[in-house]
Amino acid sequence: MKITDIFKRKSSSDVAKDRLRLVLVSDRASCSPDLMERIRSDIIEVLSKYAEIDKDGIDINFTQMDTESGSGKTVPALYANIPIRNMNHNTKPGQSAP
Amino acid sequence: MGEVIVITSGKGGVGKTTTTANLGTGLAKLNKKVVLIDTDIGLRNLDVVMGLENRIVYNLVDVVEGNCKRNQALIKDKKYENLFLLPAAQTRDKTSVTPEQMKKLTDELKEEFDYIILDCPAGIEQGFKNAIAGADRALVITTPEVSAVRDADRIIGLLEANEIKNPQLIVNRLRPDLIRRGDMMSAADVVDILAIELLGQVPDDENIVIATNNGEPLVGDNSLAGQAYMNICRRVTGENVPFLDLEAKKGLFGWFRKR
């Protein structure tokens, strides 16, 4: 052990605990890759009616989000970043895009 | 009516088989009638840890397929009259047995034995599903490492999803010296993260290696691991046993530390 180690704030067991807490949050909230893929393709299908989407730039994932009450608790949240190239302004209600 | 206990972990190499062998032997020492089932078909190991590898004639798959009578496949322990092993098949795979067949088998064994202890294979596939099918209770084994704790958390989720409520935790291979200097999570740290009841903490002990070499589980001897496993056995039977001080036997320094 080096002298400088004494001044380090976190021990490796604390680092392990912090990393575990984070990874378990995402493990517990996430769903199977198969379900994720279905959600993803459904979102693309719906949005494609109204806009031209950059399919390669899509990022859809589950994350943890702080609750609005600010109590420090977190809830699973669906995070989606979907780049839109063009809006299809001529789409009428109840009619799908060509 | 007996109790079916599954020993599981998710990750391999954390001590499921060692724990199964010691738990079974310890419960037999407490005069319980016990049968151990190795459900790790294709990679059996409980037989060598128990030192019974030369006595195998029939196995779990033979019983399920009806190639022999159930009691013909049960191997009696070298020391204890009331301890039996049902070995896994070595030349078959996990799909040779179904969860329904396992449940039927453990239900039958419950009539005859106090404890049926299942050594679960690593992983969460068919072998795991077979092992938990008939279980009344689950003991989750982990070591104080991020990979093992993460897998334990996954297993706990799967157990609860399969209606096996309140799994209990055994933290294995603890090193008090590393914990003291902050380089290993303690059993309390692991409990804090996994949020399940702690059933036991077992120190990393070279005597385990020796016991496995000899094929004689060390439960109940004077080693720290032997004492820790005996305490776990007594807690399984419902006795309230305080946790072992893993810092014991630290000589004069330890004596001062405890003052």
Interface residues (C-beta under 8 A of the other chain):
Chain A: M1 S11 S12 S13 D14 A16 K17 R19 L20 R21 V23 L24 D27 R28
Chain B: P144 E145 V146 V149 R150 D153 R154 G157 I179 R181 G182 D183 M184 M185 S186 D189 D192 I193
